[in-house]
Amino acid sequence: MASAGMIVLAEDDPRLRKLYTDTLTAAGYHVLSAGDGAEALGLLSKVTPKLVLLDIMMPRMNGIDACKRARGIVGDDVPILFLSTLDRLDVLRDCVAAGADDYMIKSESLQTLVERVKQWSRRGGKGQLAGRRKQMLDDVVQKLVVDVPVTTPPEILSSENDEDVRVISAFVAEARALAGLQFGKTVAEKLHLIGFVTGAVEHWTEASSTMDKNFTDYLRGVLRESGILTDVEVAEMVAAFDELSKDRNFANGREHGRNDPVKRERDGKAYIPVGLAAYKEQAGEQAVPSKATA
């Protein structure tokens, strides 16, 4: 059977990446998959696919940034579709503004994914997609203006307006420094790092009598303050929190994040938060074969 065309797919979750790849391959497409935005750009520098599929929340380079750069590589006539856990106008606006042609929620069926890919694989023509993209962005922006009431935006917690965010962020920064500047580059490390922050925030919100905001407000604030996730990634992480909590690396980091500040309070300020550094050392030991087996 002749191939229906080549697709470049970027998805950091290996289970979803395999699921999408297998589904689209069964539909007749040749799929080149990547684990993050940077890897996808590497593929696009070598091939020109019929269509590009991008997840939004990915390590190293998220889908929004990858889409902007991809447009400079593949031009205006290759459709780019986003896969997201969020169904929100502001996220859709960011996707279209980055150069996307469509936006699909991950909870939709695989059959819907195949149908959408087939639809976009057939569309195109010089300049048609660029014109449609501009109209889509105008429509989304207009809908945001009409549908969203003008209200005072909620205060985003930061070290400038909340002392607890400053303290937790400083604690996280200390832990990251001990683990090394490169910690968090791999998917497993990034999940452990996000889990560590989650655990630390949980500890402080449960132990403090002064933190009158809820756990999610502080988690958003510390993740932003620490520069671990972008605003879009923070929103996706919070929306997918229940699913993320099932990941082993996230759960391991979360436990360290809860335990490290407890030990510091018990043993005094000299205690060093070792949750990230210990994880890195453990991963390194597992990766290096022993002399007996080498």
Legacy VTK file of the C-alpha trace (Angstrom):
# vtk DataFile Version 3.0
C-alpha trace
ASCII
DATASET POLYDATA
POINTS 294 float
0.000 0.000 0.000
1.331 3.410 -0.947
2.088 5.785 1.914
-0.498 8.483 2.593
2.366 10.844 3.370
4.989 11.620 5.981
4.127 13.077 9.400
6.502 14.513 11.996
5.094 13.928 15.491
6.449 15.496 18.707
5.147 14.056 21.999
7.216 13.660 25.169
5.058 10.929 26.730
6.463 7.683 25.261
3.139 5.865 25.712
1.175 8.494 23.805
3.939 8.836 21.223
3.737 5.106 20.462
-0.069 5.157 20.485
-0.258 8.043 18.002
2.507 6.584 15.847
0.874 3.150 15.673
-2.553 4.670 14.947
-1.328 6.894 12.134
0.899 4.169 10.699
-2.127 1.860 10.548
-3.927 4.644 8.657
-1.208 4.551 6.002
1.109 7.376 7.114
4.872 7.236 7.575
5.510 8.739 11.025
8.784 10.220 12.244
8.473 10.760 16.009
10.331 13.047 18.409
10.344 13.346 22.192
10.418 17.149 22.319
10.285 20.288 20.208
14.038 20.510 19.638
14.189 16.948 18.326
11.238 17.664 16.034
13.055 20.672 14.554
16.039 18.417 13.881
13.790 16.133 11.846
12.236 19.058 9.981
15.681 20.263 8.958
16.107 16.997 7.067
12.621 16.230 5.693
9.538 18.121 4.541
6.488 16.243 5.841
2.899 16.481 4.715
1.888 17.504 8.238
3.366 18.247 11.689
1.759 17.213 15.022
3.007 18.970 18.164
2.270 18.441 21.846
2.336 21.711 23.828
3.976 20.766 27.136
7.374 19.196 26.391
10.857 19.417 27.939
13.753 21.338 26.372
11.454 23.131 23.922
7.672 23.329 24.192
5.304 23.053 21.238
4.590 26.786 21.002
8.268 27.655 20.573
8.821 24.682 18.258
5.917 25.796 16.045
7.342 29.305 15.658
10.707 27.910 14.560
9.163 25.191 12.408
7.435 27.826 10.284
10.857 29.183 9.400
11.935 25.718 8.250
8.901 24.276 6.427
7.340 27.536 5.264
3.639 28.419 5.238
2.238 25.487 3.264
2.812 22.577 5.675
-0.084 22.204 8.164
0.845 22.193 11.863
-1.627 20.722 14.362
-1.423 20.975 18.147
-2.341 18.253 20.637
-3.318 19.580 24.063
-5.016 18.589 27.315
-6.584 22.060 27.513
-9.688 23.306 25.732
-9.291 27.049 26.281
-9.488 30.034 23.988
-6.333 31.655 25.326
-4.300 28.490 24.659
-5.823 28.205 21.173
-4.899 31.833 20.524
-1.265 31.171 21.507
-1.151 28.133 19.219
-2.570 29.960 16.196
-0.369 32.989 16.863
2.660 30.681 16.804
1.670 29.481 13.323
-0.602 26.478 13.933
-3.471 25.520 11.650
-5.556 23.469 14.060
-5.848 22.418 17.682
-7.056 19.077 19.002
-7.834 17.919 22.548
-6.051 14.706 23.569
-9.207 13.285 25.120
-10.810 13.077 21.675
-10.878 9.647 20.011
-8.057 8.254 17.912
-10.499 8.037 15.028
-11.011 11.788 15.297
-7.242 12.257 15.187
-6.988 10.198 12.011
-9.882 12.057 10.391
-8.380 15.437 11.279
-4.980 14.396 9.916
-6.574 13.152 6.673
-8.491 16.414 6.347
-5.364 18.528 6.684
-3.282 16.224 4.529
-5.613 16.976 1.622
-5.751 20.722 2.190
-3.183 23.265 1.185
-2.051 25.077 -1.872
0.291 28.007 -2.035
-0.750 30.746 0.368
-4.087 29.177 1.370
-2.996 28.058 4.815
-1.347 31.368 5.688
-4.546 33.251 4.855
-6.725 30.855 6.855
-4.293 31.100 9.786
-4.640 34.879 9.907
-8.427 34.649 9.804
-8.426 32.048 12.599
-6.290 34.268 14.815
-8.543 37.281 14.183
-11.609 35.169 15.032
-10.131 33.785 18.250
-8.931 37.194 19.437
-12.350 38.686 18.723
-14.088 35.850 20.590
-11.810 36.381 23.585
-12.714 40.072 23.624
-16.454 39.345 23.398
-16.705 36.319 25.686
-14.271 37.207 28.462
-15.583 39.935 30.793
-13.267 42.775 31.674
-12.215 42.068 35.238
-9.180 42.677 37.356
-6.827 39.779 36.642
-6.052 37.566 39.638
-2.813 38.390 41.370
-0.030 36.030 40.358
1.943 35.050 43.429
5.654 35.828 43.266
8.541 36.666 45.574
7.632 40.335 45.153
4.166 39.991 46.684
4.371 36.844 48.811
7.084 35.932 51.302
6.197 32.220 51.265
6.722 32.026 47.496
10.133 33.652 48.001
11.104 31.135 50.695
9.937 28.061 48.757
11.527 29.291 45.508
14.835 29.887 47.294
14.673 26.379 48.731
14.009 24.906 45.258
16.846 26.972 43.773
19.234 25.601 46.412
18.198 22.030 45.629
18.615 22.610 41.875
22.077 24.130 42.396
23.197 21.006 44.249
21.915 18.799 41.444
23.761 20.801 38.773
22.663 23.357 36.185
21.861 20.675 33.615
19.417 18.843 35.883
15.942 18.714 34.335
16.998 18.297 30.718
15.660 14.753 30.348
11.961 13.897 30.625
12.523 11.778 33.742
14.511 14.525 35.477
11.966 17.194 34.502
9.134 15.117 35.972
11.141 14.515 39.146
11.878 18.241 39.390
8.220 19.238 38.978
7.288 16.598 41.555
9.919 17.988 43.944
8.415 21.481 43.681
4.925 20.051 44.179
5.992 18.229 47.340
7.771 21.287 48.751
4.727 23.496 48.128
2.457 20.872 49.721
4.615 20.814 52.830
4.614 24.582 53.235
0.904 25.039 52.588
0.032 22.322 55.097
2.519 23.452 57.751
2.048 27.234 57.541
-0.705 29.182 59.259
-0.002 32.311 57.168
-0.501 30.902 53.660
-4.087 31.960 53.010
-4.029 31.147 49.270
-4.674 27.589 48.084
-2.080 25.007 47.119
-2.546 25.532 43.354
-1.884 29.291 43.621
1.431 28.639 45.347
2.386 25.821 42.988
1.806 28.095 39.979
3.761 30.892 41.636
6.806 28.781 42.553
6.973 27.023 39.176
6.917 30.424 37.435
9.329 31.997 39.925
11.771 29.108 39.524
11.632 29.287 35.729
10.928 25.555 35.541
7.813 25.909 33.343
6.353 28.608 31.119
2.881 30.023 31.820
1.349 27.720 29.184
3.165 24.702 30.623
2.082 25.598 34.172
-1.560 25.720 33.037
-1.225 22.352 31.287
0.520 20.808 34.277
-2.230 21.922 36.670
-4.958 20.704 34.301
-3.299 17.289 33.952
-2.246 17.049 37.610
-4.156 13.835 38.400
-2.626 12.005 35.441
0.826 13.431 36.149
0.650 12.212 39.756
0.635 8.607 38.512
4.114 8.954 37.001
6.832 7.223 39.033
9.433 9.986 38.554
6.938 12.677 39.575
5.864 10.696 42.653
9.486 10.114 43.679
10.284 13.825 43.379
7.110 14.743 45.234
8.142 12.588 48.197
11.599 14.188 48.277
10.024 17.634 48.054
7.872 16.944 51.102
10.668 15.339 53.142
13.547 17.743 52.493
12.001 20.799 54.227
10.882 18.607 57.161
14.461 17.479 57.706
15.686 21.046 57.481
13.237 22.199 60.141
14.130 19.265 62.367
17.914 19.421 61.993
18.411 23.164 61.564
19.391 25.452 58.716
22.603 23.550 58.045
20.614 20.755 56.432
21.110 20.541 52.669
18.097 19.652 50.461
19.367 16.520 48.729
16.216 15.358 46.926
17.361 16.329 43.426
21.059 15.580 43.880
20.298 12.145 45.352
18.031 11.340 42.403
20.752 12.370 39.970
23.372 10.257 41.734
21.043 7.258 41.838
20.291 7.587 38.116
24.014 7.833 37.389
24.779 4.703 39.365
22.107 2.768 37.480
23.506 3.918 34.144
27.130 2.873 34.884
27.807 -0.902 34.789
29.749 -2.383 37.675
33.236 -3.794 37.149
31.877 -7.278 37.644
29.488 -6.944 34.715
31.512 -4.621 32.453
LINES 1 295
294 0 1 2 3 4 5 6 7 8 9 10 11 12 13 14 15 16 17 18 19 20 21 22 23 24 25 26 27 28 29 30 31 32 33 34 35 36 37 38 39 40 41 42 43 44 45 46 47 48 49 50 51 52 53 54 55 56 57 58 59 60 61 62 63 64 65 66 67 68 69 70 71 72 73 74 75 76 77 78 79 80 81 82 83 84 85 86 87 88 89 90 91 92 93 94 95 96 97 98 99 100 101 102 103 104 105 106 107 108 109 110 111 112 113 114 115 116 117 118 119 120 121 122 123 124 125 126 127 128 129 130 131 132 133 134 135 136 137 138 139 140 141 142 143 144 145 146 147 148 149 150 151 152 153 154 155 156 157 158 159 160 161 162 163 164 165 166 167 168 169 170 171 172 173 174 175 176 177 178 179 180 181 182 183 184 185 186 187 188 189 190 191 192 193 194 195 196 197 198 199 200 201 202 203 204 205 206 207 208 209 210 211 212 213 214 215 216 217 218 219 220 221 222 223 224 225 226 227 228 229 230 231 232 233 234 235 236 237 238 239 240 241 242 243 244 245 246 247 248 249 250 251 252 253 254 255 256 257 258 259 260 261 262 263 264 265 266 267 268 269 270 271 272 273 274 275 276 277 278 279 280 281 282 283 284 285 286 287 288 289 290 291 292 293
